[in-house]
Amino acid sequence: MGHLSAHQADIRHRVLEVDDPPPLGEGLERFLQTLNDDQLTAEQLESAIGHDQGLAARILKMANSAFYGYRGSIRTLSSAIVTLGFPEVKSLCLCALLVDRFDKAQHLSREEKDTLWKHAFLTGTVAWALVKKRPWIQESEAYFLGVLHDVGRLVLAAHFYDDFQAISVQSHLDGLSLWETEQRYGITHTDIGQWVGTHWGFPEEYVRVLGHHHRPDRAPSCRPECQLVFVADGLAHVKSAPQWAWEPFTLSVRRDLYIGEEEWAAAVDGMDALVEQVEGLWNALR
């Protein structure tokens, strides 16, 4: 990571070198261990969810929500897995556990939490949609990578709110993106994400995405995953920053992912529908 400024070193110390670094949470840690298990069966997933009554209840609530349109017809976890599909239920588990893990951030307003979560889920949804034509990355993994990409910002907001707020205010005053402002401030959510992801024992591709989703060209490994999330993250912001879609660096990443002009234009035009889809998921989660 090169030479650290005094401010970066101070934040890094507070994030990872304190006596009690931000814990991942037992339920989320147990679930993330399944990400590397390609042999996980529907029965094993049902058993894992069933050991957490709160999680099981939330999965059934979401499965019966207006978002999916089944309204009371799904009464068991096995029925939810069969009806919604194995990858979808895994995704719902990740969403529910992540929200639980970071929802106790007392300083964050409801609006700030909603903004962070909706962006995370939108990025995951976009990554999932894009990867359908890119068989070198699994659909479920693409979704997980997208949802998790801003964990560093969640940690910053939940545990170091003064820094999070200072960056947010300065970003607005300067008319710059949060990531650009973070670089000027002295610490980025990608730094924090990479440090914390390593501490939590995330798989390599997740650590790389956490640290390099804004600059995938600098990723020492797992570059396609980083490029995919870079594109998904940018598309999730494309309404507020439309120029990004046609910048030279974006074009170079698109070429590496074999995203042609027609598919790209459709992806940009289709963002309103995906935003509406994520709104429905968020309402079901809450």
C-alpha positions in Angstrom: 0.0 0.0 0.0 3.0 2.2 0.0 3.9 5.0 2.4 1.1 6.0 4.7 0.5 9.5 5.8 0.3 10.2 9.6 -3.5 10.5 9.3 -3.8 7.3 7.3 -1.6 5.5 9.9 -3.7 6.9 12.7 -7.0 5.6 11.2 -5.4 2.3 10.3 -4.3 1.9 13.9 -7.8 2.7 15.1 -9.4 0.3 12.6 -7.2 -2.8 12.9 -4.7 -2.4 15.7 -7.0 -1.5 18.6 -7.7 -4.2 21.2 -11.2 -4.9 19.9 -11.4 -4.3 16.1 -14.8 -4.2 14.5 -16.1 -7.8 14.7 -17.8 -9.4 11.7 -20.5 -11.0 13.7 -20.9 -14.8 14.3 -23.9 -15.3 12.0 -22.3 -13.4 9.1 -19.0 -15.0 9.6 -20.5 -18.5 9.5 -22.5 -17.7 6.4 -19.5 -16.2 4.5 -17.6 -19.4 5.1 -20.1 -21.0 2.7 -18.9 -18.8 -0.1 -16.0 -21.0 -0.8 -18.1 -24.2 -0.6 -19.0 -25.1 -4.2 -20.6 -28.3 -3.0 -23.2 -26.6 -0.7 -26.6 -28.2 -1.1 -30.1 -26.8 -0.7 -30.5 -29.1 2.3 -27.4 -27.8 3.9 -28.4 -24.2 3.3 -31.8 -24.9 4.9 -30.2 -26.5 7.9 -27.8 -23.5 8.3 -30.6 -21.0 8.1 -32.8 -23.1 10.5 -30.2 -22.8 13.3 -30.9 -19.0 13.3 -34.5 -18.5 14.1 -34.4 -14.8 13.5 -32.8 -15.2 10.1 -35.3 -18.0 9.2 -38.2 -15.7 10.1 -36.8 -12.9 8.0 -36.2 -15.1 5.0 -39.8 -16.3 5.1 -41.1 -12.7 5.6 -39.1 -11.6 2.5 -40.2 -14.6 0.4 -43.8 -13.8 1.1 -43.5 -10.0 0.5 -45.0 -8.1 -2.3 -41.6 -8.0 -3.9 -41.8 -11.6 -4.9 -45.6 -11.8 -5.2 -46.2 -15.0 -3.3 -48.0 -13.4 -0.3 -48.4 -16.1 2.3 -48.0 -19.1 0.1 -44.4 -19.9 1.2 -44.5 -21.4 4.7 -41.2 -23.4 5.0 -37.6 -22.7 4.3 -37.5 -25.7 1.9 -40.4 -24.2 0.0 -38.6 -20.8 -0.2 -35.5 -22.4 -1.6 -37.5 -24.4 -4.2 -39.7 -21.4 -5.1 -37.2 -18.6 -5.1 -34.1 -20.6 -6.1 -31.0 -21.6 -4.2 -28.9 -18.5 -5.3 -31.7 -16.1 -4.5 -32.1 -17.4 -0.9 -28.3 -17.3 -0.4 -28.5 -13.7 -1.5 -31.3 -12.9 0.9 -29.4 -14.4 3.7 -26.4 -12.2 2.9 -28.5 -9.1 2.7 -30.3 -9.8 6.0 -27.2 -10.6 7.9 -25.3 -7.6 6.6 -28.1 -5.2 7.5 -28.3 -6.7 11.0 -24.5 -6.4 11.4 -24.4 -2.7 10.6 -27.8 -1.5 11.5 -26.7 -0.7 15.1 -24.6 2.3 14.0 -26.2 4.8 16.3 -24.8 7.9 14.7 -26.1 7.2 11.2 -29.5 8.6 10.3 -32.1 6.4 8.7 -31.5 8.3 5.4 -27.8 7.6 5.5 -28.3 3.9 6.2 -30.9 3.7 3.4 -28.5 5.3 0.9 -25.6 3.0 1.8 -27.7 -0.2 1.7 -29.6 0.6 -1.5 -26.4 1.4 -3.3 -24.8 -1.9 -2.1 -27.8 -3.9 -3.2 -28.1 -2.1 -6.5 -24.4 -2.7 -7.3 -24.9 -6.4 -6.5 -28.0 -6.5 -8.8 -26.2 -4.8 -11.6 -23.2 -7.2 -11.3 -25.5 -10.2 -11.3 -27.2 -8.9 -14.5 -23.9 -8.2 -16.3 -22.3 -11.5 -15.4 -25.0 -13.6 -17.2 -23.0 -13.2 -20.4 -19.7 -13.7 -18.7 -19.4 -17.3 -17.6 -16.0 -16.9 -16.0 -17.6 -15.5 -12.9 -20.5 -17.2 -11.1 -23.8 -15.2 -10.9 -24.1 -15.7 -7.1 -20.5 -14.6 -6.6 -21.0 -11.6 -8.7 -23.9 -10.6 -6.6 -22.0 -11.1 -3.3 -19.0 -9.1 -4.6 -21.3 -6.2 -5.6 -23.2 -6.2 -2.3 -20.0 -6.4 -0.3 -17.9 -3.9 -2.3 -18.4 -0.9 0.0 -18.0 -2.7 3.3 -15.1 -0.3 4.0 -17.5 2.6 3.8 -19.9 0.8 6.2 -17.1 0.2 8.7 -16.1 3.9 8.4 -19.7 5.1 8.9 -20.4 2.7 11.7 -17.2 2.9 13.8 -15.5 6.2 12.7 -18.5 8.5 12.1 -16.6 11.8 12.6 -14.3 10.9 9.7 -17.2 9.6 7.6 -19.2 12.8 8.2 -16.2 15.1 7.5 -15.6 13.3 4.1 -19.3 13.6 3.2 -19.4 17.3 4.0 -16.2 18.1 2.1 -17.4 16.0 -0.9 -20.5 18.2 -1.1 -18.6 21.4 -0.7 -16.0 20.5 -3.4 -18.4 18.9 -5.8 -16.3 15.7 -5.9 -17.2 12.1 -5.5 -16.8 10.5 -2.0 -13.9 8.4 -3.2 -12.0 11.5 -4.7 -12.6 13.3 -1.4 -11.4 10.3 0.7 -8.1 10.4 -1.2 -7.6 14.0 -0.4 -8.7 13.4 3.2 -6.1 10.8 3.7 -8.0 7.5 3.9 -10.3 5.7 1.5 -13.1 3.2 2.1 -11.1 0.9 -0.2 -8.1 1.0 2.2 -10.4 0.2 5.1 -12.2 -2.5 3.2 -9.0 -4.2 2.2 -7.6 -4.1 5.7 -10.8 -5.3 7.4 -11.5 -7.9 4.7 -8.1 -9.4 5.3 -8.7 -9.3 9.1 -12.0 -11.0 8.7 -10.6 -13.7 6.6 -12.5 -13.0 3.4 -11.6 -15.0 0.3 -8.9 -13.4 -2.0 -11.3 -12.2 -4.7 -13.4 -10.4 -2.0 -10.4 -8.7 -0.5 -9.3 -7.6 -4.0 -12.7 -6.1 -4.9 -12.9 -4.3 -1.5 -9.5 -2.7 -2.2 -9.6 -2.2 -6.0 -13.1 -1.7 -7.2 -12.3 2.0 -8.1 -9.0 1.1 -9.8 -9.2 -2.4 -11.1 -6.1 -1.9 -13.2 -4.1 -1.8 -9.9 -5.4 -5.1 -8.6 -2.5 -7.6 -8.3 -5.0 -10.5 -8.8 -8.7 -11.2 -9.5 -8.8 -8.3 -12.0 -11.9 -9.5 -13.8 -13.9 -9.5 -10.6 -12.6 -6.0 -9.7 -13.5 -4.8 -13.3 -17.0 -6.2 -13.0 -17.7 -4.5 -9.7 -16.1 -1.2 -11.0 -18.6 -1.3 -13.9 -21.6 -2.3 -11.6 -20.7 0.4 -9.1 -20.4 3.1 -11.8 -23.7 2.1 -13.3 -25.3 2.3 -9.9 -24.2 6.0 -9.8 -24.8 6.7 -13.5 -27.9 8.9 -13.0 -25.9 11.3 -10.9 -22.7 11.0 -12.9 -23.7 10.2 -16.5 -20.3 11.3 -18.0 -18.7 8.3 -16.3 -20.4 5.9 -18.7 -18.4 7.3 -21.6 -15.0 8.1 -20.0 -11.8 6.5 -21.6 -11.0 4.4 -18.5 -14.6 3.1 -18.4 -14.3 2.2 -22.1 -11.1 0.3 -21.5 -12.7 -1.8 -18.7 -15.8 -2.4 -20.9 -13.5 -3.8 -23.6 -11.7 -6.1 -21.2 -15.1 -7.5 -20.1 -16.4 -7.7 -23.7 -19.3 -5.3 -23.1 -20.3 -4.0 -26.6 -22.0 -0.8 -27.4 -25.5 -2.3 -27.6 -25.3 -4.1 -24.3 -23.8 -1.0 -22.7 -26.5 1.3 -23.9 -29.1 -1.2 -22.7 -27.5 -1.4 -19.3 -27.5 2.3 -18.9 -31.1 2.6 -20.1 -32.2 -0.2 -17.8 -31.0 1.3 -14.6 -34.4 2.8 -13.7 -35.9 -0.7 -13.7 -33.1 -2.1 -11.5 -33.5 0.8 -9.0 -37.2 0.0 -8.7 -36.4 -3.7 -8.2 -33.9 -2.8 -5.4 -36.5 -0.5 -3.8 -38.8 -3.5 -3.6 -36.1 -5.7 -2.0 -35.2 -3.0 0.5 -38.9 -2.6 1.5 -39.0 -6.4 2.0 -35.9 -6.4 4.1 -37.2 -3.6 6.4 
